[in-house]
Amino acid sequence: MGQALHSIENEPDHSVEIVVHITESLGEQRREDLVAALKDNGGITTAEFCPLRYHLMLVRYDREMYSSQDVLDRVKSQNVDARLIGPV
């Protein structure tokens, strides 16, 4: 799985990054599918798993469009058991 690079200069001032703990073990393809599904939602600018810690996901989103609970609900809607850890 490749590294995701992005410029913070292009992100709105009201973006927030949170950590989501995935409580189940996901294979590489399932992780890629989850990231793609989250990125398909307007308002979520980045979603990526931490290298070597595939149970932790970093999600950056527009806080004027979503709350952290909304983002967690989006993750769970992909049939994944997850918990919100908090902001980065």
DSSP file (Angstrom, degrees, kcal/mol; ACC not computed):
  #  RESIDUE AA STRUCTURE BP1 BP2  ACC     N-H-->O    O-->H-N    N-H-->O    O-->H-N    TCO  KAPPA ALPHA  PHI   PSI    X-CA   Y-CA   Z-CA
    1    1 A M              0   0    0      0, 0.0     2,-0.0     0, 0.0    28,-0.0   0.000 360.0 360.0 360.0 128.1    0.0    0.0    0.0
    2    2 A G        -     0   0    0      1,-0.1     2,-0.2     0, 0.0     0, 0.0  -0.267 360.0 -99.9 -78.6 160.6    1.5    3.3   -1.1
    3    3 A Q        -     0   0    0     45,-0.1     2,-0.6     1,-0.0    -1,-0.1  -0.543  31.7-135.7 -74.5 141.1    2.1    6.4    1.0
    4    4 A A        -     0   0    0     -2,-0.2     2,-0.4     2,-0.0    -1,-0.0  -0.898  23.2-173.3-102.2 119.4   -0.4    9.1    0.6
    5    5 A L        +     0   0    0     -2,-0.6     2,-0.3     2,-0.0    -2,-0.0  -0.908   9.0 165.8-112.5 140.7    1.1   12.6    0.3
    6    6 A H        -     0   0    0     -2,-0.4     2,-0.5    40,-0.0    40,-0.0  -0.992  35.4-115.4-150.2 155.3   -0.9   15.8    0.3
    7    7 A S    >   -     0   0    0     -2,-0.3     3,-0.9     1,-0.1     4,-0.1  -0.797  11.2-156.4 -93.6 126.9   -0.3   19.5    0.6
    8    8 A I  G >  S+     0   0    0     -2,-0.5     3,-1.1     1,-0.2    -1,-0.1   0.661  88.2  76.1 -75.9 -13.5   -1.9   21.1    3.7
    9    9 A E  G 3  S+     0   0    0      1,-0.2    -1,-0.2    -3,-0.0    -2,-0.0   0.807  93.8  51.1 -64.2 -28.2   -1.8   24.4    1.8
   10   10 A N  G <  S+     0   0    0     -3,-0.9    -1,-0.2     2,-0.1    -2,-0.2   0.445  92.6  94.7 -88.7  -1.1   -4.8   23.3   -0.3
   11   11 A E  S <  S-     0   0    0     -3,-1.1     4,-0.1    -4,-0.1    -3,-0.0  -0.693  81.0-107.7 -95.6 144.8   -6.9   22.3    2.7
   12   12 A P    >   -     0   0    0      0, 0.0     3,-1.3     0, 0.0    -1,-0.1  -0.232  26.5-114.5 -65.7 157.4   -9.4   24.6    4.4
   13   13 A D  T 3  S+     0   0    0      1,-0.3    -2,-0.0    49,-0.0    49,-0.0   0.698 112.9  62.5 -64.1 -19.2   -8.7   26.2    7.7
   14   14 A H  T 3  S+     0   0    0      2,-0.0    49,-2.6    48,-0.0    50,-0.3   0.020  75.7 121.8 -99.4  28.0  -11.6   24.2    9.2
   15   15 A S  E <   -A   62   0A   0     -3,-1.3     2,-0.3    47,-0.2    47,-0.2  -0.690  40.4-168.5 -91.2 148.2  -10.1   20.8    8.5
   16   16 A V  E     -A   61   0A   0     45,-2.6    45,-2.7    -2,-0.3     2,-0.5  -0.962  11.4-146.4-133.0 146.4   -9.5   18.4   11.4
   17   17 A E  E     -A   60   0A   0     -2,-0.3    71,-2.5    43,-0.2     2,-0.3  -0.970  20.0-178.8-118.0 131.9   -7.6   15.1   11.6
   18   18 A I  E     -AB  59  87A   0     41,-2.6    41,-2.4    -2,-0.5     2,-0.5  -0.831  24.3-126.0-123.3 162.8   -8.8   12.2   13.8
   19   19 A V  E     -AB  58  86A   0     67,-2.9    66,-2.7    -2,-0.3    67,-1.3  -0.941  21.7-166.1-109.3 129.6   -7.5    8.8   14.6
   20   20 A V  E     -AB  57  84A   0     37,-2.9    37,-2.7    -2,-0.5     2,-0.6  -0.965  12.2-143.3-116.1 130.4   -9.9    5.8   14.2
   21   21 A H  E     -AB  56  83A   0     62,-3.2    62,-2.4    -2,-0.5     2,-0.6  -0.839   7.8-151.2 -94.9 120.4   -9.1    2.4   15.8
   22   22 A I  E     - B   0  82A   0     33,-3.5    60,-0.2    -2,-0.6     4,-0.1  -0.831   5.0-160.2 -90.1 118.9  -10.2   -0.5   13.6
   23   23 A T        +     0   0    0     58,-2.4     2,-0.3    -2,-0.6    59,-0.1   0.452  67.5  61.8 -86.9   0.8  -10.8   -3.3   16.0
   24   24 A E  S    S-     0   0    0     57,-0.5     2,-0.5    31,-0.1    -2,-0.1  -0.882  90.0-103.8-123.1 158.5  -10.6   -6.1   13.5
   25   25 A S        -     0   0    0     -2,-0.3     2,-0.4    30,-0.0    30,-0.1  -0.693  38.7-167.2 -83.0 124.2   -7.8   -7.3   11.3
   26   26 A L        -     0   0    0     -2,-0.5    28,-0.0    28,-0.2    -4,-0.0  -0.912  15.8-127.8-114.6 138.8   -8.2   -6.2    7.7
   27   27 A G     >  -     0   0    0     -2,-0.4     4,-2.3     1,-0.1     5,-0.2  -0.251  36.1 -97.5 -73.0 170.0   -6.3   -7.4    4.7
   28   28 A E  H  > S+     0   0    0      1,-0.2     4,-2.4     2,-0.2     5,-0.2   0.898 122.9  49.2 -59.0 -44.4   -4.6   -5.0    2.3
   29   29 A Q  H  > S+     0   0    0      1,-0.2     4,-2.4     2,-0.2    -1,-0.2   0.907 110.9  50.1 -64.0 -41.3   -7.4   -5.0   -0.3
   30   30 A R  H  > S+     0   0    0      2,-0.2     4,-2.1     1,-0.2    -1,-0.2   0.889 110.4  50.4 -64.6 -39.0  -10.0   -4.4    2.4
   31   31 A R  H  X S+     0   0    0     -4,-2.3     4,-2.4     2,-0.2    -2,-0.2   0.926 110.9  49.1 -63.3 -44.2   -8.0   -1.5    3.8
   32   32 A E  H  X S+     0   0    0     -4,-2.4     4,-2.3     1,-0.2    -2,-0.2   0.893 110.8  50.5 -62.4 -39.9   -7.7    0.0    0.3
   33   33 A D  H  X S+     0   0    0     -4,-2.4     4,-2.4     2,-0.2    -1,-0.2   0.892 110.2  50.0 -64.7 -40.0  -11.4   -0.4   -0.3
   34   34 A L  H  X S+     0   0    0     -4,-2.1     4,-2.0     2,-0.2    -2,-0.2   0.927 110.9  48.3 -65.3 -45.5  -12.2    1.3    3.0
   35   35 A V  H  X S+     0   0    0     -4,-2.4     4,-2.4     1,-0.2    -2,-0.2   0.927 112.5  49.2 -59.9 -45.7   -9.9    4.3    2.2
   36   36 A A  H  X S+     0   0    0     -4,-2.3     4,-1.2     1,-0.2    -2,-0.2   0.898 109.4  52.0 -62.4 -41.2  -11.5    4.6   -1.3
   37   37 A A  H  < S+     0   0    0     -4,-2.4     4,-0.3     1,-0.2    -1,-0.2   0.884 111.7  46.5 -64.1 -38.6  -15.0    4.5    0.2
   38   38 A L  H >< S+     0   0    0     -4,-2.0     3,-1.5     1,-0.2     6,-0.2   0.901 109.7  53.0 -70.3 -40.7  -14.2    7.3    2.6
   39   39 A K  H 3< S+     0   0    0     -4,-2.4    -1,-0.2     1,-0.3    -2,-0.2   0.728  96.6  68.7 -68.6 -20.5  -12.5    9.5    0.0
   40   40 A D  T 3< S+     0   0    0     -4,-1.2     2,-0.5    -5,-0.2    -1,-0.3   0.645  84.0  88.0 -71.8 -13.7  -15.6    9.2   -2.2
   41   41 A N  S X  S-     0   0    0     -3,-1.5     3,-1.6    -4,-0.3     2,-0.1  -0.746  85.9-121.7 -87.5 127.1  -17.5   11.3    0.4
   42   42 A G  T 3  S+     0   0    0     -2,-0.5     3,-0.1     1,-0.2    -2,-0.1  -0.439  98.9  37.3 -61.7 139.7  -17.2   15.1   -0.1
   43   43 A G  T 3  S+     0   0    0      1,-0.2    19,-2.8    -4,-0.1     2,-0.7   0.105  91.0  96.7 102.1 -22.1  -15.8   16.7    3.0
   44   44 A I  E <   +C   61   0A   0     -3,-1.6    17,-0.3    17,-0.2    -1,-0.2  -0.904  48.1 177.7 -99.4 112.3  -13.3   13.9    3.8
   45   45 A T  E     +     0   0A   0     15,-1.5     2,-0.3    -2,-0.7    16,-0.2   0.850  61.9   9.5 -88.5 -36.1  -10.0   15.1    2.3
   46   46 A T  E     +C   60   0A   0     14,-1.5    14,-2.4    -8,-0.0     2,-0.3  -0.997  53.0 177.3-143.8 149.8   -7.7   12.2    3.3
   47   47 A A  E     +C   59   0A   0     -2,-0.3     2,-0.3    12,-0.2    12,-0.2  -0.937  19.9 151.7-148.6 126.6   -8.0    8.8    4.8
   48   48 A E  E     -C   58   0A   0     10,-2.3    10,-3.3    -2,-0.3     2,-0.3  -0.995  39.6-118.1-155.8 151.3   -5.0    6.5    5.3
   49   49 A F  E     -C   57   0A   0     -2,-0.3     8,-0.2     8,-0.3     5,-0.1  -0.674  40.1-105.8 -88.1 146.3   -3.8    3.7    7.6
   50   50 A C  E >   -C   53   0A   0      6,-2.5     3,-1.9     3,-0.7     6,-0.2  -0.537  43.0-103.4 -70.1 132.1   -0.7    4.2    9.7
   51   51 A P  T 3  S+     0   0    0      0, 0.0    -1,-0.1     0, 0.0   -48,-0.0  -0.356 103.7   2.6 -58.4 133.4    2.3    2.3    8.3
   52   52 A L  T 3  S+     0   0    0      1,-0.1     2,-0.1    -3,-0.0    -2,-0.1   0.412 122.7  77.0  67.9   0.5    3.0   -0.8   10.3
   53   53 A R  E X   + C   0  50A   0     -3,-1.9     3,-2.3     3,-0.1    -3,-0.7  -0.587  54.9 168.0-132.9  70.4   -0.1   -0.1   12.5
   54   54 A Y  E 3   +     0   0A   0      1,-0.3   -28,-0.2    -5,-0.1    -1,-0.1   0.459  69.2  68.1 -71.2   0.2   -2.9   -1.2   10.2
   55   55 A H  E 3  S+     0   0A   0     -5,-0.1   -33,-3.5   -30,-0.1     2,-0.5   0.497  91.1  73.8 -92.2  -5.2   -5.4   -1.0   13.1
   56   56 A L  E <   -A   21   0A   0     -3,-2.3    -6,-2.5    -6,-0.2     2,-0.4  -0.930  62.5-171.5-113.3 131.1   -5.1    2.9   13.2
   57   57 A M  E     -AC  20  49A   0    -37,-2.7   -37,-2.9    -2,-0.5     2,-0.5  -0.971  12.6-149.3-123.4 133.3   -6.5    5.1   10.5
   58   58 A L  E     -AC  19  48A   0    -10,-3.3   -10,-2.3    -2,-0.4     2,-0.5  -0.885  18.0-175.4-100.0 128.5   -6.0    8.8   10.1
   59   59 A V  E     -AC  18  47A   0    -41,-2.4   -41,-2.6    -2,-0.5     2,-0.5  -0.985   9.6-164.3-129.5 123.3   -8.9   10.7    8.6
   60   60 A R  E     +AC  17  46A   0    -14,-2.4   -15,-1.5    -2,-0.5   -14,-1.5  -0.907  22.9 163.9-105.9 133.2   -8.9   14.4    7.7
   61   61 A Y  E     -AC  16  44A   0    -45,-2.7   -45,-2.6    -2,-0.5     2,-0.7  -0.928  45.1 -96.2-145.8 165.2  -12.2   16.0    7.1
   62   62 A D  E >>  -A   15   0A   0    -19,-2.8     4,-2.1    -2,-0.3     3,-1.7  -0.775  28.1-155.8 -85.9 113.6  -14.0   19.4    6.9
   63   63 A R  T 34 S+     0   0    0    -49,-2.6    -1,-0.1    -2,-0.7   -48,-0.1   0.612  91.0  64.2 -71.7 -10.1  -15.5   20.1   10.3
   64   64 A E  T 34 S+     0   0    0    -50,-0.3    -1,-0.3     1,-0.1     3,-0.1   0.642 113.4  33.5 -82.7 -13.9  -18.1   22.3    8.8
   65   65 A M  T <4 S+     0   0    0     -3,-1.7     2,-0.3     1,-0.2    -2,-0.2   0.733 126.8  23.4-105.5 -33.0  -19.5   19.3    6.9
   66   66 A Y     <  -     0   0    0     -4,-2.1    -1,-0.2   -23,-0.2     2,-0.2  -0.921  59.6-142.2-134.4 155.1  -18.9   16.5    9.4
   67   67 A S     >  -     0   0    0     -2,-0.3     4,-1.9    -3,-0.1     5,-0.2  -0.659  41.0-103.6-101.6 170.5  -18.5   15.8   13.1
   68   68 A S  H  > S+     0   0    0     -2,-0.2     4,-2.4     1,-0.2     5,-0.2   0.871 125.1  54.3 -62.7 -34.9  -16.0   13.2   14.3
   69   69 A Q  H  > S+     0   0    0      2,-0.2     4,-2.5     1,-0.2    -1,-0.2   0.877 104.7  54.0 -66.3 -37.2  -19.0   11.0   15.0
   70   70 A D  H  > S+     0   0    0      2,-0.2     4,-1.9     1,-0.2    -2,-0.2   0.914 109.5  47.9 -61.0 -42.9  -20.2   11.4   11.4
   71   71 A V  H  X S+     0   0    0     -4,-1.9     4,-2.1     2,-0.2    -2,-0.2   0.929 111.2  50.1 -64.4 -45.1  -16.8   10.2   10.2
   72   72 A L  H  X S+     0   0    0     -4,-2.4     4,-2.7     1,-0.2    -1,-0.2   0.904 109.1  52.4 -59.4 -41.3  -16.9    7.2   12.6
   73   73 A D  H  X S+     0   0    0     -4,-2.5     4,-1.8     1,-0.2    -1,-0.2   0.877 106.9  53.1 -62.4 -37.3  -20.4    6.4   11.3
   74   74 A R  H  < S+     0   0    0     -4,-1.9     4,-0.4     2,-0.2    -1,-0.2   0.904 109.9  48.1 -64.1 -41.0  -19.0    6.5    7.7
   75   75 A V  H >< S+     0   0    0     -4,-2.1     3,-1.7     1,-0.2     5,-0.4   0.954 112.8  47.7 -62.8 -49.0  -16.3    4.0    8.7
   76   76 A K  H >< S+     0   0    0     -4,-2.7     3,-1.5     1,-0.3     4,-0.5   0.783  99.1  68.4 -64.2 -27.3  -18.8    1.7   10.4
   77   77 A S  T 3< S+     0   0    0     -4,-1.8    -1,-0.3     1,-0.3    -2,-0.2   0.647  89.3  66.1 -67.8 -11.8  -21.1    1.9    7.4
   78   78 A Q  T <  S-     0   0    0     -3,-1.7    -1,-0.3    -4,-0.4    -2,-0.2   0.116 124.9-101.5 -92.7  20.2  -18.4   -0.1    5.6
   79   79 A N  S <  S+     0   0    0     -3,-1.5     2,-0.4     1,-0.2    -2,-0.2   0.901  81.2 134.0  60.4  45.2  -19.1   -3.1    7.9
   80   80 A V        -     0   0    0     -4,-0.5     2,-0.6    -5,-0.4    -1,-0.2  -0.986  57.5-130.3-124.8 133.9  -16.0   -2.4   10.0
   81   81 A D        +     0   0    0     -2,-0.4   -58,-2.4    -3,-0.1   -57,-0.5  -0.755  46.3 159.5 -83.1 119.4  -15.9   -2.4   13.8
   82   82 A A  E     -B   22   0A   0     -2,-0.6     2,-0.3   -60,-0.2   -60,-0.2  -0.948  29.9-156.2-144.1 158.9  -14.2    0.8   14.8
   83   83 A R  E     -B   21   0A   0    -62,-2.4   -62,-3.2    -2,-0.3     2,-0.5  -0.984  26.2-116.9-135.3 145.8  -13.8    3.3   17.6
   84   84 A L  E     -B   20   0A   0     -2,-0.3   -64,-0.2   -64,-0.2   -15,-0.0  -0.709  25.2-179.3 -81.7 127.0  -12.9    6.9   17.7
   85   85 A I  E     -     0   0A   0    -66,-2.7    -1,-0.2    -2,-0.5   -65,-0.2   0.864  45.9-108.8 -90.5 -46.8   -9.6    7.6   19.5
   86   86 A G  E     -B   19   0A   0    -67,-1.3   -67,-2.9   -18,-0.1    -1,-0.3  -0.900  46.7 -29.7 146.7-173.0   -9.6   11.4   19.1
   87   87 A P  E      B   18   0A   0      0, 0.0   -69,-0.3     0, 0.0   -71,-0.0  -0.304 360.0 360.0 -73.2 158.1   -7.9   14.3   17.3
   88   88 A V              0   0    0    -71,-2.5   -70,-0.1    -2,-0.0   -30,-0.0   0.436 360.0 360.0 -83.2 360.0   -4.3   14.2   16.2
